[in-house]
Amino acid sequence: MLQDREELRRELQTLLSEHRDLDDVIERISDAVPFDQLQVQRLKKRKLILKDQITRLQALLLPDIIA
């Protein structure tokens, strides 16, 4: 079980890093004139997918505590 949690943490860190990298790429591309709108849309879609995966992993790692 502990090994599974470590794997989840590593995967989470990888996804967070990729998410940050995509954010930087989107910002650089958007600053260029003219920029490829289709490419930006694809990157934003990938970023959203990553965010969903990050949220799912965080939910698995952090138990739902009802106060």
N, CA, C and O atoms as CSV, one atom per row, in Angstrom:
chain,resi,resn,atom,element,x,y,z
A,1,MET,N,N,0.827,-1.196,0.000
A,1,MET,CA,C,0.000,0.000,0.000
A,1,MET,C,C,0.871,1.258,0.000
A,1,MET,O,O,0.594,2.218,-0.719
A,2,LEU,N,N,1.925,1.238,0.816
A,2,LEU,CA,C,2.817,2.394,0.880
A,2,LEU,C,C,3.493,2.628,-0.468
A,2,LEU,O,O,3.675,3.768,-0.897
A,3,GLN,N,N,3.860,1.537,-1.125
A,3,GLN,CA,C,4.492,1.642,-2.433
A,3,GLN,C,C,3.522,2.245,-3.451
A,3,GLN,O,O,3.924,3.048,-4.293
A,4,ASP,N,N,2.262,1.864,-3.376
A,4,ASP,CA,C,1.248,2.419,-4.273
A,4,ASP,C,C,1.108,3.919,-4.066
A,4,ASP,O,O,0.994,4.676,-5.030
A,5,ARG,N,N,1.117,4.350,-2.811
A,5,ARG,CA,C,0.999,5.779,-2.509
A,5,ARG,C,C,2.209,6.542,-3.051
A,5,ARG,O,O,2.072,7.660,-3.547
A,6,GLU,N,N,3.389,5.935,-2.955
A,6,GLU,CA,C,4.596,6.572,-3.484
A,6,GLU,C,C,4.511,6.697,-5.003
A,6,GLU,O,O,4.900,7.716,-5.575
A,7,GLU,N,N,4.003,5.664,-5.642
A,7,GLU,CA,C,3.813,5.725,-7.095
A,7,GLU,C,C,2.836,6.834,-7.462
A,7,GLU,O,O,3.066,7.577,-8.416
A,8,LEU,N,N,1.751,6.946,-6.711
A,8,LEU,CA,C,0.767,8.000,-6.963
A,8,LEU,C,C,1.391,9.375,-6.774
A,8,LEU,O,O,1.135,10.291,-7.555
A,9,ARG,N,N,2.212,9.518,-5.736
A,9,ARG,CA,C,2.876,10.810,-5.491
A,9,ARG,C,C,3.826,11.169,-6.633
A,9,ARG,O,O,3.872,12.318,-7.074
A,10,ARG,N,N,4.579,10.182,-7.106
A,10,ARG,CA,C,5.496,10.436,-8.226
A,10,ARG,C,C,4.714,10.832,-9.478
A,10,ARG,O,O,5.084,11.772,-10.182
A,11,GLU,N,N,3.648,10.116,-9.741
A,11,GLU,CA,C,2.805,10.435,-10.898
A,11,GLU,C,C,2.215,11.834,-10.759
A,11,GLU,O,O,2.156,12.588,-11.730
A,12,LEU,N,N,1.782,12.174,-9.559
A,12,LEU,CA,C,1.227,13.501,-9.298
A,12,LEU,C,C,2.271,14.578,-9.570
A,12,LEU,O,O,1.964,15.589,-10.202
A,13,GLN,N,N,3.489,14.376,-9.105
A,13,GLN,CA,C,4.551,15.356,-9.331
A,13,GLN,C,C,4.857,15.502,-10.823
A,13,GLN,O,O,5.096,16.609,-11.306
A,14,THR,N,N,4.849,14.399,-11.539
A,14,THR,CA,C,5.079,14.439,-12.987
A,14,THR,C,C,3.988,15.244,-13.684
A,14,THR,O,O,4.276,16.078,-14.542
A,15,LEU,N,N,2.742,14.991,-13.315
A,15,LEU,CA,C,1.619,15.710,-13.923
A,15,LEU,C,C,1.658,17.198,-13.573
A,15,LEU,O,O,1.387,18.044,-14.426
A,16,LEU,N,N,1.993,17.515,-12.329
A,16,LEU,CA,C,2.085,18.924,-11.925
A,16,LEU,C,C,3.178,19.643,-12.707
A,16,LEU,O,O,3.002,20.789,-13.122
A,17,SER,N,N,4.287,18.977,-12.900
A,17,SER,CA,C,5.388,19.563,-13.662
A,17,SER,C,C,4.981,19.802,-15.115
A,17,SER,O,O,5.251,20.866,-15.671
A,18,GLU,N,N,4.337,18.818,-15.723
A,18,GLU,CA,C,3.882,18.969,-17.110
A,18,GLU,C,C,2.846,20.090,-17.216
A,18,GLU,O,O,2.840,20.845,-18.189
A,19,HIS,N,N,1.980,20.196,-16.219
A,19,HIS,CA,C,0.952,21.241,-16.200
A,19,HIS,C,C,1.612,22.623,-16.168
A,19,HIS,O,O,1.211,23.521,-16.908
A,20,ARG,N,N,2.623,22.789,-15.309
A,20,ARG,CA,C,3.350,24.069,-15.231
A,20,ARG,C,C,4.064,24.374,-16.541
A,20,ARG,O,O,4.053,25.509,-17.017
A,21,ASP,N,N,4.689,23.343,-17.120
A,21,ASP,CA,C,5.395,23.529,-18.386
A,21,ASP,C,C,4.439,23.971,-19.489
A,21,ASP,O,O,4.761,24.864,-20.273
A,22,LEU,N,N,3.270,23.351,-19.548
A,22,LEU,CA,C,2.276,23.739,-20.551
A,22,LEU,C,C,1.832,25.182,-20.349
A,22,LEU,O,O,1.630,25.917,-21.316
A,23,ASP,N,N,1.683,25.579,-19.104
A,23,ASP,CA,C,1.306,26.954,-18.792
A,23,ASP,C,C,2.337,27.928,-19.364
A,23,ASP,O,O,1.978,28.944,-19.959
A,24,ASP,N,N,3.619,27.608,-19.178
A,24,ASP,CA,C,4.689,28.460,-19.708
A,24,ASP,C,C,4.666,28.499,-21.236
A,24,ASP,O,O,4.815,29.561,-21.841
A,25,VAL,N,N,4.481,27.340,-21.849
A,25,VAL,CA,C,4.456,27.269,-23.315
A,25,VAL,C,C,3.284,28.071,-23.866
A,25,VAL,O,O,3.440,28.821,-24.830
A,26,ILE,N,N,2.119,27.917,-23.262
A,26,ILE,CA,C,0.933,28.649,-23.717
A,26,ILE,C,C,1.165,30.151,-23.608
A,26,ILE,O,O,0.797,30.910,-24.505
A,27,GLU,N,N,1.775,30.576,-22.508
A,27,GLU,CA,C,2.039,32.005,-22.325
A,27,GLU,C,C,3.010,32.527,-23.382
A,27,GLU,O,O,2.795,33.599,-23.948
A,28,ARG,N,N,4.081,31.768,-23.650
A,28,ARG,CA,C,5.061,32.205,-24.658
A,28,ARG,C,C,4.435,32.265,-26.048
A,28,ARG,O,O,4.663,33.218,-26.794
A,29,ILE,N,N,3.653,31.255,-26.394
A,29,ILE,CA,C,3.025,31.229,-27.717
A,29,ILE,C,C,2.025,32.375,-27.850
A,29,ILE,O,O,1.947,33.016,-28.898
A,30,SER,N,N,1.267,32.629,-26.798
A,30,SER,CA,C,0.248,33.678,-26.842
A,30,SER,C,C,0.862,35.068,-26.937
A,30,SER,O,O,0.239,35.989,-27.464
A,31,ASP,N,N,2.085,35.222,-26.428
A,31,ASP,CA,C,2.760,36.518,-26.494
A,31,ASP,C,C,3.288,36.818,-27.890
A,31,ASP,O,O,3.496,37.980,-28.240
A,32,ALA,N,N,3.502,35.787,-28.683
A,32,ALA,CA,C,4.007,35.974,-30.040
A,32,ALA,C,C,2.889,36.505,-30.932
A,32,ALA,O,O,1.721,36.147,-30.776
A,33,VAL,N,N,3.272,37.360,-31.862
A,33,VAL,CA,C,2.287,37.915,-32.791
A,33,VAL,C,C,2.741,37.595,-34.199
A,33,VAL,O,O,3.872,37.940,-34.542
A,34,PRO,N,N,1.958,36.975,-35.019
A,34,PRO,CA,C,0.699,36.304,-34.693
A,34,PRO,C,C,0.998,34.954,-34.048
A,34,PRO,O,O,2.111,34.439,-34.160
A,35,PHE,N,N,0.007,34.386,-33.377
A,35,PHE,CA,C,0.202,33.072,-32.767
A,35,PHE,C,C,-0.814,32.094,-33.336
A,35,PHE,O,O,-1.860,32.480,-33.858
A,36,ASP,N,N,-0.477,30.834,-33.220
A,36,ASP,CA,C,-1.296,29.754,-33.768
A,36,ASP,C,C,-2.421,29.421,-32.781
A,36,ASP,O,O,-2.205,28.729,-31.787
A,37,GLN,N,N,-3.607,29.919,-33.070
A,37,GLN,CA,C,-4.753,29.733,-32.180
A,37,GLN,C,C,-5.085,28.255,-31.987
A,37,GLN,O,O,-5.438,27.837,-30.884
A,38,LEU,N,N,-4.975,27.472,-33.041
A,38,LEU,CA,C,-5.282,26.043,-32.957
A,38,LEU,C,C,-4.310,25.333,-32.015
A,38,LEU,O,O,-4.709,24.487,-31.215
A,39,GLN,N,N,-3.045,25.686,-32.122
A,39,GLN,CA,C,-2.047,25.085,-31.240
A,39,GLN,C,C,-2.317,25.455,-29.780
A,39,GLN,O,O,-2.195,24.610,-28.893
A,40,VAL,N,N,-2.677,26.699,-29.533
A,40,VAL,CA,C,-2.984,27.146,-28.170
A,40,VAL,C,C,-4.196,26.386,-27.636
A,40,VAL,O,O,-4.201,25.965,-26.480
A,41,GLN,N,N,-5.215,26.207,-28.462
A,41,GLN,CA,C,-6.406,25.469,-28.032
A,41,GLN,C,C,-6.061,24.027,-27.666
A,41,GLN,O,O,-6.556,23.497,-26.671
A,42,ARG,N,N,-5.212,23.398,-28.472
A,42,ARG,CA,C,-4.808,22.015,-28.189
A,42,ARG,C,C,-4.023,21.929,-26.882
A,42,ARG,O,O,-4.226,21.013,-26.085
A,43,LEU,N,N,-3.134,22.885,-26.672
A,43,LEU,CA,C,-2.356,22.900,-25.436
A,43,LEU,C,C,-3.249,23.135,-24.221
A,43,LEU,O,O,-3.053,22.521,-23.172
A,44,LYS,N,N,-4.221,24.017,-24.365
A,44,LYS,CA,C,-5.143,24.278,-23.255
A,44,LYS,C,C,-5.997,23.049,-22.952
A,44,LYS,O,O,-6.299,22.765,-21.792
A,45,LYS,N,N,-6.382,22.327,-23.995
A,45,LYS,CA,C,-7.161,21.104,-23.791
A,45,LYS,C,C,-6.320,20.069,-23.048
A,45,LYS,O,O,-6.805,19.415,-22.125
A,46,ARG,N,N,-5.060,19.925,-23.451
A,46,ARG,CA,C,-4.152,18.997,-22.771
A,46,ARG,C,C,-3.969,19.417,-21.310
A,46,ARG,O,O,-3.933,18.574,-20.413
A,47,LYS,N,N,-3.855,20.719,-21.084
A,47,LYS,CA,C,-3.686,21.241,-19.726
A,47,LYS,C,C,-4.911,20.919,-18.870
A,47,LYS,O,O,-4.772,20.573,-17.696
A,48,LEU,N,N,-6.085,21.029,-19.439
A,48,LEU,CA,C,-7.320,20.715,-18.718
A,48,LEU,C,C,-7.395,19.220,-18.373
A,48,LEU,O,O,-7.820,18.849,-17.279
A,49,ILE,N,N,-6.982,18.380,-19.309
A,49,ILE,CA,C,-6.947,16.939,-19.054
A,49,ILE,C,C,-5.979,16.638,-17.910
A,49,ILE,O,O,-6.276,15.829,-17.031
A,50,LEU,N,N,-4.823,17.295,-17.929
A,50,LEU,CA,C,-3.853,17.113,-16.850
A,50,LEU,C,C,-4.437,17.542,-15.514
A,50,LEU,O,O,-4.246,16.870,-14.500
A,51,LYS,N,N,-5.146,18.664,-15.514
A,51,LYS,CA,C,-5.748,19.166,-14.274
A,51,LYS,C,C,-6.740,18.147,-13.710
A,51,LYS,O,O,-6.783,17.923,-12.500
A,52,ASP,N,N,-7.528,17.537,-14.578
A,52,ASP,CA,C,-8.472,16.505,-14.132
A,52,ASP,C,C,-7.734,15.305,-13.531
A,52,ASP,O,O,-8.153,14.762,-12.509
A,53,GLN,N,N,-6.639,14.899,-14.168
A,53,GLN,CA,C,-5.851,13.781,-13.655
A,53,GLN,C,C,-5.215,14.140,-12.311
A,53,GLN,O,O,-5.163,13.312,-11.402
A,54,ILE,N,N,-4.737,15.369,-12.192
A,54,ILE,CA,C,-4.138,15.846,-10.943
A,54,ILE,C,C,-5.175,15.815,-9.827
A,54,ILE,O,O,-4.892,15.346,-8.725
A,55,THR,N,N,-6.359,16.307,-10.108
A,55,THR,CA,C,-7.432,16.328,-9.111
A,55,THR,C,C,-7.789,14.914,-8.672
A,55,THR,O,O,-8.011,14.668,-7.487
A,56,ARG,N,N,-7.845,13.990,-9.616
A,56,ARG,CA,C,-8.166,12.596,-9.305
A,56,ARG,C,C,-7.097,11.979,-8.403
A,56,ARG,O,O,-7.419,11.300,-7.428
A,57,LEU,N,N,-5.831,12.215,-8.728
A,57,LEU,CA,C,-4.754,11.667,-7.908
A,57,LEU,C,C,-4.738,12.292,-6.514
A,57,LEU,O,O,-4.510,11.601,-5.521
A,58,GLN,N,N,-4.980,13.590,-6.445
A,58,GLN,CA,C,-5.016,14.250,-5.141
A,58,GLN,C,C,-6.139,13.680,-4.282
A,58,GLN,O,O,-5.978,13.516,-3.073
A,59,ALA,N,N,-7.263,13.381,-4.901
A,59,ALA,CA,C,-8.385,12.799,-4.162
A,59,ALA,C,C,-8.030,11.405,-3.638
A,59,ALA,O,O,-8.460,11.026,-2.549
A,60,LEU,N,N,-7.259,10.653,-4.397
A,60,LEU,CA,C,-6.838,9.324,-3.952
A,60,LEU,C,C,-5.835,9.411,-2.801
A,60,LEU,O,O,-5.835,8.572,-1.899
A,61,LEU,N,N,-4.987,10.430,-2.845
A,61,LEU,CA,C,-3.948,10.568,-1.826
A,61,LEU,C,C,-4.460,11.203,-0.542
A,61,LEU,O,O,-3.977,10.886,0.545
A,62,LEU,N,N,-5.430,12.091,-0.661
A,62,LEU,CA,C,-5.961,12.772,0.513
A,62,LEU,C,C,-7.339,12.216,0.828
A,62,LEU,O,O,-8.272,12.401,0.046
A,63,PRO,N,N,-7.482,11.545,1.947
A,63,PRO,CA,C,-8.796,10.978,2.277
A,63,PRO,C,C,-9.833,12.074,2.484
A,63,PRO,O,O,-9.527,13.164,2.967
A,64,ASP,N,N,-11.045,11.761,2.114
A,64,ASP,CA,C,-12.151,12.705,2.260
A,64,ASP,C,C,-12.577,12.718,3.726
A,64,ASP,O,O,-13.158,11.753,4.223
A,65,ILE,N,N,-12.284,13.817,4.406
A,65,ILE,CA,C,-12.599,13.930,5.826
A,65,ILE,C,C,-13.838,14.801,5.979
A,65,ILE,O,O,-13.853,15.965,5.579
A,66,ILE,N,N,-14.864,14.221,6.559
A,66,ILE,CA,C,-16.095,14.967,6.800
A,66,ILE,C,C,-16.026,15.512,8.216
A,66,ILE,O,O,-15.946,14.759,9.187
A,67,ALA,N,N,-16.059,16.842,8.319
A,67,ALA,CA,C,-15.937,17.470,9.638
A,67,ALA,C,C,-17.297,17.634,10.271
A,67,ALA,O,O,-17.402,18.145,11.386
